[in-house]
Amino acid sequence: MSYTLTLYAFEDATDEQRREAEQRFREALDAALGDASLVAPVYAAYLKIVAAHGEAPAPDALTAAERELLAHWQAAESAAVTAAFGPNRYMGEAQFEIGI
């Protein structure tokens, strides 16, 4: 299963800067999850957990597998944001959208 990645609301960036940030994000996300083929299914599972329990669910509301998946996704996403934007993570209102 593949995924798409788009950077939005990054008004001061050139097209080249946006593409480079997207590429860094993608490479870091793929590496953190182990392979590009894992991004879509892990993200889909993450979205199901968030839909059922909210963005910051109480740990006791989740199964052990859900807690592990949530933590794994959040760590991968954090690594990807850091790779895309640098350690400061401040690029205005830039946001990534992942499509599956």
N, C-alpha and C positions, 0 to 999 in steps of 0.2 A: 504494500500500500504506500503510495507516495503522498507528498504534501506540498503545498505552496507556501511561500513566505513573502510577505509584503511589508515594507516599512512605510508608515503613514505619519503625517503631521510633523514632518521634519523640514520645515520651510527654508531654512538657511543652507541646506545641503545641496550640492550639485547632484545631478543624476549619477555621476561616477561615485561620489561619496556615499550615496544611498545604496547603490549596488554593492559597493565594498563592505558597508556595514551589514547588509543582508547576507553576504557571503560569509563574513566572520561569524555572524549569528548562527547560520545554518551549519557551518563546520563544527562549531563548539557544541551545538545541540546534538548533532549526529554523534559526535565523539562521546559526549556525556551519557548518552543513552545506549551507546554501543554500536549503533549502525543506523543509517538513514531509514532503513525499512522498519525500524522500531518507533520512529517518531509519531507517525499517524496513529497506530494502535494505543500507544501509551498516552498520547494527548487525548484521544477519544475516551479512554478510561478515566483520565483526569477530569474531563468535562462532565462525565456522568457522576463522579463523586461530588464535584462542585454543585451540580444541578440538584443533587439529592440532599447535600449537607451544608452548602454555602462555601464561600471562599476560605473561611478559617474555621473549619469544624472542630468541635471538641474531640480530642483524641479518643475518648471512650465511646463516641458515637460511631466510630469506624471499626471495621474489622482490621486485623493485623495486616492483611494483604492491602487493604485500602490505605492504611497509614503508610505502608512502605512505598506504594505507588505514588501517593501524594508527595511524600518527601523526595522521592527520586525525581519526579517531574520538576518540583520546585527548585531542586539543586541544579538540574540540567538547564532550566530556564534562566536561573541566576548566572550560571557560567556563560550562557550564550549572550545575555545582556552585557556582562562584563567584557566579553570578547568583542562584541559589536561596538560598544561605546567607550571602552576603557574602564579603568578602575573607578573613575568618578561617577560613571553612569548618568551624567547630566548632558543631555542634548535637547534641551527645550522640552517639547511635548511629544517627542518621538515615541511611536508605539509600533509594535510588530503585530501582524495578524497572520495566524497560521490557518491554512485551509486544508481540510482533509477530504 
